[in-house]
Amino acid sequence: MAKTGGRRNLKRTERREQILQSALQAFSRGGYHGTHVADIIEQAGVARGTFYLHFESKHDVFDTLVDRTLRLFLDVRPMGEEPAVRTLTDAEEILRASYHAVLGTIHKHRKLMQLLFEEAVGLEKGFRRKLERHFAAWHERIQGTMQLFVDAGVVRRDLDVEMTSDMVLGMVERLARRYLLKAARPDFDRLVDALVTFELGGIRKR
């Protein structure tokens, strides 16, 4: 049965957003392959023609949700100004602020992130290429931070910043899957402390 209230007059952008949110709910229940345009239409409480005014297909609406997720992930920044890096304590402060911002964003938008981690990864090449570009951008950002620490002389000079950045990405993804996508109230301080402690243990001067 269609949801009540879905046919009230809305601006075009509002209607598009309504359909996107309904699609997110539908995909979260049935996954990409188990969800059809009819399921999205029913969830949104709109006519089939209204759906096709905004999106060409199920693929199109899913692709839009993936793009939104990637933008959220790439745009996240810690609040306030980043401190100058003069000591290892400065580096730790930057890492803690960054991880709090990233993990908080993942949890706040966990349904979108779940689509990214659990649905888009296994789909056709177009989605996979998009994810590869996304993770390449994240890798570049992390590598830049690691290189900043090296150049400032607060971590090991022989640090392999490229491989370290890959390991950081893997840690964040694993912790997000296990502790953020399902939990209503994750312990952010515990997660951040585990990440920072482990990372600093590997990059600090010996």
C-alpha positions in Angstrom: 0.0 0.0 0.0 1.3 3.5 -0.9 2.3 5.7 2.0 -0.1 8.4 2.9 0.7 12.0 2.4 3.1 11.2 -0.5 1.0 13.0 -3.1 0.8 16.4 -1.5 2.1 19.3 -3.6 5.9 19.5 -3.4 8.5 21.5 -5.3 10.4 19.5 -7.9 13.6 19.4 -5.7 11.5 18.3 -2.7 9.8 15.6 -4.7 13.2 14.3 -6.0 14.5 14.2 -2.4 11.4 12.4 -1.3 12.0 9.7 -4.0 15.7 9.5 -3.1 14.9 8.9 0.6 12.2 6.4 -0.2 14.7 4.6 -2.5 17.2 4.5 0.3 14.7 2.8 2.5 13.8 0.3 -0.2 17.4 -0.5 -1.0 18.2 -0.9 2.7 15.5 -3.6 2.9 15.9 -5.4 -0.3 19.4 -4.6 -1.6 20.0 -3.5 -5.1 19.0 -6.7 -6.9 16.0 -7.3 -4.7 14.5 -3.8 -5.1 12.4 -2.7 -8.1 11.1 0.6 -9.3 7.7 -0.5 -8.0 9.1 -0.9 -4.5 10.5 2.7 -4.6 7.2 4.1 -6.0 5.2 2.3 -3.3 7.6 3.6 -0.5 7.4 7.1 -1.9 3.6 7.1 -2.5 4.0 8.6 -5.9 2.8 7.7 -9.4 5.1 5.8 -11.8 5.1 8.8 -14.1 6.3 11.0 -11.2 9.2 8.7 -10.6 10.3 8.8 -14.2 10.1 12.6 -14.3 13.1 12.5 -11.9 15.0 9.3 -12.6 15.4 7.1 -15.7 15.7 3.8 -13.9 16.5 2.0 -10.7 20.1 2.2 -11.7 19.9 6.0 -12.0 18.4 6.5 -8.6 20.9 4.1 -7.0 23.8 5.9 -8.8 22.5 9.2 -7.4 22.6 7.8 -3.9 26.1 6.4 -4.4 27.3 9.8 -5.6 25.7 11.5 -2.6 27.5 9.1 -0.3 30.8 9.6 -1.9 30.5 13.4 -1.7 29.6 13.2 2.0 32.7 11.1 2.7 35.0 13.3 0.7 33.7 16.6 2.0 34.0 15.8 5.7 36.4 18.0 7.6 37.2 18.5 11.3 35.7 21.6 12.8 38.1 24.5 13.4 41.5 25.2 12.1 44.1 22.5 11.8 47.0 23.1 14.1 50.6 23.5 12.9 52.6 20.3 13.1 55.6 20.8 15.4 55.4 17.8 17.7 53.9 14.3 17.7 51.2 15.7 20.0 50.1 18.0 17.2 50.0 15.1 14.8 47.9 13.1 17.4 45.5 16.1 17.7 45.0 16.2 13.9 44.4 12.4 13.7 41.9 12.5 16.6 39.9 15.4 15.1 39.9 13.8 11.6 38.8 10.4 12.9 36.0 11.9 15.0 34.7 13.8 11.9 34.9 10.8 9.6 33.4 8.2 11.9 30.7 10.7 13.0 29.7 11.2 9.3 29.7 7.5 8.6 27.4 6.9 11.5 25.1 9.8 10.8 24.6 8.6 7.2 25.0 4.9 8.0 22.2 3.8 5.6 23.9 5.5 2.8 27.3 4.1 3.8 25.8 0.6 4.1 24.7 0.9 0.4 28.3 1.9 -0.4 30.0 -0.9 1.5 27.6 -3.7 1.0 25.8 -3.1 -2.3 27.8 -0.9 -4.6 31.0 -2.8 -4.2 29.6 -5.9 -5.8 27.8 -4.3 -8.7 28.7 -3.6 -12.3 31.9 -1.9 -13.5 30.5 1.6 -13.5 29.9 1.5 -9.7 33.3 -0.2 -9.1 35.2 2.4 -11.1 33.4 5.2 -9.1 34.4 3.5 -5.8 37.9 3.1 -7.0 38.1 6.8 -7.8 36.6 7.6 -4.4 39.1 5.5 -2.5 42.0 6.8 -4.6 41.0 10.4 -3.5 40.8 9.3 0.2 44.2 7.6 -0.2 45.7 10.7 -1.6 44.3 12.8 1.3 45.6 10.4 4.0 49.0 10.2 2.2 49.2 13.9 2.2 48.7 14.0 6.0 51.3 11.3 6.5 53.8 13.2 4.3 53.1 16.4 6.3 54.1 14.5 9.5 57.2 13.2 7.8 58.2 16.6 6.5 57.6 18.2 9.9 60.0 15.6 11.4 57.5 14.4 14.0 57.4 10.8 12.7 59.8 8.3 11.2 61.7 9.6 8.2 61.6 6.2 6.6 57.8 5.9 6.8 56.2 4.3 3.8 53.4 6.8 3.4 51.7 5.1 0.5 51.4 1.7 2.2 50.5 3.3 5.5 47.7 5.2 3.9 46.3 1.9 2.5 46.4 0.3 5.9 44.6 3.3 7.4 41.8 3.0 4.8 41.4 -0.6 5.6 41.2 0.0 9.3 38.5 2.7 9.0 36.4 0.6 6.6 36.6 -2.5 8.9 35.7 -0.6 12.1 32.9 1.2 10.2 31.4 -2.1 9.1 31.6 -3.7 12.5 30.8 -0.8 14.9 29.0 2.0 13.0 26.6 0.7 10.4 24.4 -1.2 12.9 24.9 0.5 16.2 22.6 3.2 17.4 25.1 4.6 19.9 28.7 3.7 19.1 31.5 4.5 21.4 33.3 7.1 19.2 36.0 7.8 21.8 36.9 4.1 22.1 37.1 3.8 18.3 39.2 6.9 17.8 41.5 6.0 20.6 42.1 2.5 19.1 42.8 4.0 15.7 45.1 6.7 16.9 47.0 4.5 19.4 47.6 1.9 16.8 48.6 4.4 14.1 50.9 6.4 16.2 52.6 3.2 17.4 53.6 2.5 13.8 54.6 5.9 12.6 56.3 7.4 15.7 60.1 7.8 15.7 62.1 4.9 17.0 
